[in-house]
Amino acid sequence: MSQSFSAVLMNENDNVATVLADLEAESFVSASNGDKKLEVKLLQSIPFGHKFAVALIKKGEKIYKYGEIIGVASCDIATGEHVHVHNLEGTRGRGDING
């Protein structure tokens, strides 16, 4: 029997959600915002406070958290994959990239 955990999805445009506990790979995580309700199976273990993709994010696409652009994908990111510095390139404070 699989357990389901919750994550924070603050804005309907978010393509990542934040986990509320240390979670193991293969865990099912639910997140919702308004009419948007998701259940995602994690592909990797994800530490408390980190993000995972709630949908496929293609290389170069903007990553939205809390309704704000936090960077762009440096590679394709699968649904349920950990989103962090290894696959997210920050855009804030950079004059060469429009966030």
C-alpha positions in Angstrom: 0.0 0.0 0.0 1.4 3.4 -1.0 1.3 6.5 1.2 0.3 9.9 -0.2 1.8 13.1 1.1 1.0 16.8 0.5 3.0 19.5 -1.2 2.5 23.3 -1.6 1.2 24.5 -5.0 0.5 28.2 -4.4 -0.5 29.4 -7.9 -2.4 27.9 -10.8 0.6 28.7 -13.1 3.2 26.9 -11.0 4.9 24.0 -12.7 6.7 22.9 -9.5 5.4 22.2 -6.0 7.3 22.2 -2.7 7.3 19.1 -0.4 6.4 19.4 3.3 8.6 16.5 4.5 11.6 14.4 3.4 10.1 12.0 0.8 11.4 8.9 -0.7 11.4 8.0 -4.4 8.2 6.3 -5.5 6.1 8.3 -2.9 2.8 9.8 -4.2 2.4 13.5 -3.6 -0.9 15.4 -3.9 -1.0 19.1 -4.5 -3.9 21.5 -5.4 -4.7 25.1 -6.1 -8.2 26.0 -6.9 -9.5 23.6 -9.5 -6.0 22.3 -10.2 -5.6 19.0 -8.3 -2.6 16.8 -8.9 -1.2 13.5 -7.7 2.4 12.9 -8.7 4.7 9.9 -8.2 8.2 11.1 -7.2 11.1 9.8 -9.4 13.8 10.6 -6.8 13.9 11.2 -3.0 13.3 14.8 -2.3 14.3 16.7 0.9 11.9 18.9 2.9 11.4 22.3 1.3 12.7 21.2 -2.2 10.7 21.2 -5.4 9.5 18.6 -7.9 8.0 19.1 -11.3 4.2 18.7 -11.5 4.3 18.5 -15.3 7.0 18.0 -18.0 9.2 21.0 -18.2 11.2 21.3 -21.4 14.7 22.6 -21.6 14.7 26.4 -21.7 11.1 26.7 -20.3 10.5 29.0 -17.4 10.0 27.4 -14.0 7.2 28.9 -11.9 7.0 28.7 -8.1 4.5 30.7 -6.1 3.4 32.3 -9.4 6.9 33.8 -10.0 9.6 32.8 -12.5 12.4 31.3 -10.5 14.6 30.3 -13.4 14.6 28.2 -16.6 15.1 24.5 -17.1 18.7 23.6 -18.1 17.5 20.2 -19.4 14.2 18.4 -19.8 12.6 17.8 -16.4 10.1 14.9 -16.1 7.0 15.0 -14.0 7.9 13.9 -10.5 11.6 14.8 -10.9 13.5 16.8 -8.3 14.0 20.5 -9.4 17.1 22.1 -8.0 20.4 23.6 -9.0 21.3 20.5 -11.2 18.5 21.2 -13.6 17.4 24.8 -12.9 19.3 27.9 -14.1 18.5 31.0 -12.1 17.6 34.2 -14.0 17.2 36.8 -11.3 19.8 39.5 -11.3 21.2 38.5 -14.6 21.4 41.2 -17.3 21.8 38.6 -20.1 18.5 36.8 -19.5 15.1 38.2 -19.3 13.2 36.5 -16.4 
